Amino acid sequence: MPDWILKYLRCPQSGGTLLLASQDSIARLVQLSRDGKLTNVMGRTVSAFSSQGLVSENGRWVYLLENGTPCLLAEEAIELHAKLL
């Protein structure tokens, strides 16, 4: 995803800006999805986390990028506060 587009995107949960997730965060989320422990806010298991994601500026929400396209649906958000600890 081009960097310039990030300034136009907003987090559906917080309304704040979005940033590319760090590779460390992505690696942890990928492992959680492989272990079947990653869920979105609706409680649905996220079985395949891609190699990219967007994180809200407050660090609480993450959204998948599928083939470079962000899935910015509030019900698909993954809450991070407890996931990466």
N, C-alpha and C positions, 0 to 999 in steps of 0.2 A: 504494500500500500504506500503510495507517495506521501511524504511528510506534509506537503502543503494541504492535503485534504483533512488532516487531523484538526486543523483550526476551525473547520466547519461542523465537525461532529460533536455531539453532546451525549452524555450518559443519560439513558432514559430513566434511571433510578434517582440520580442526584441532580441532574441538570448541568453538572460540571463538565469540563473538558476531558478528553480522553487522550491517553498516551499509549505508546506501544509497550507491551509487557516485557519485562526483562527475561533473558534466556533462563536465568535461575528460577524465576517464578513459573515459566512455561514448563520447565523440566519437572518441577514439583507437581504441577497440575496434571501433566501427562501421566506421571506415576500414580497419582490418586485415581485418575480415570481407568488406568489398567487394573488397579486394585478394586475397582467398583465402588469407590468411596467418594466420588465427585458427583454432586447434585446441583441442579439449578434452584432458583427460588421457589419453583413449583414442586420441588421434591423429586423431580425426574432425574434418573441417573444419566450422567453425561458419559457415554461409553467410549467416545473417541474425541479426545482433545487434540486439535491441530497444533502445528508448530508455531502458530502466531496467535496473538490475542491483544485486545485493547483493555486497558485498566483505567478506571476512573481516577481523576486527580486526587481524590481523597483516599485512594488505595483500597476501597471497600468492594468494588464490583469489577468483574472481568467479563468480557464478551469474546466469543469465538470469531475468528476470521476463517471463512471457508472460501478457498481459492482466491484469496485477496479481498473478499467482500465481507464486511462486518455484519454480523447478525445482531442488530441493536433493538431487540425486543425485550421489554422489561421482564417478561416471564422467562426469558432464556438467560438472564443474568446469573452469574455464579458469585456468591458472596465469599469474599476472601478472608475476612477477619479471623476465622478459625481454621481455614483450609491450609494455610502455609505455615502454621506454628508447629 
